[in-house]
Amino acid sequence: MKRISLVFTLCFLFVTANAQSLQTGVNFYEEGNYEEALRIFDSVEEPTSYLFAGKSYFALNNYLKAKKVLDKVDSTNTSSEIFYEAKYTKALADFELQNFSASLDALYEINEFSTQGSVKRDAFNFYRDLLNYLTLEQRFETFKEVSYDEIRFDLVDAAIGIVDYPSAKSL
């Protein structure tokens, strides 16, 4: 009985210390002290720490590392809020890496499948902004690479009025 009590106490202390550590990391992140936040997030293995580690790497302009860490957040082992926030941050990283098709695919999926208000709204706004941002050449490349026909339609629709008629027609 004493052994069970000791194991339970140790587990409780570990979980409590882990939660306090995570909160300390979030505090560092919110203060803009991303390096200190990363020291904490990199030592905790759970979806929330992966999310904030990815966001910290993104804030430090290390987009490839941000994507790698955010890939650890999947829909099967985390809340949908954390999952879609990670997906949104990956879409931002893809934009910075000029991988527009992956960015649009992710933003489209957030709009279609997320029920999270602020993330869904941000994804929708960024999706529209990205459609209007692309040059004609970037539109052609993105058109060929995206996964959804709806995005292809939106790329063409957004081109009307931005590019000349013969270019829009060829798209």
HELIX and SHEET records of a PDB file:
HELIX    1   1 LYS A    2  GLU A   31  1                                  30    
HELIX    2   2 TYR A   34  PHE A   41  1                                   8    
HELIX    3   3 PRO A   47  ALA A   59  1                                  13    
HELIX    4   4 TYR A   63  LEU A   70  1                                   8    
HELIX    5   5 SER A   80  GLU A   96  1                                  17    
HELIX    6   6 PHE A  100  PHE A  113  1                                  14    
HELIX    7   7 GLY A  117  TYR A  133  1                                  17    
HELIX    8   8 LEU A  136  GLU A  145  1                                  10    
HELIX    9   9 ASP A  149  ALA A  159  1                                  11    
HELIX   10  10 TYR A  165  SER A  170  1                                   6    
END                                                                             
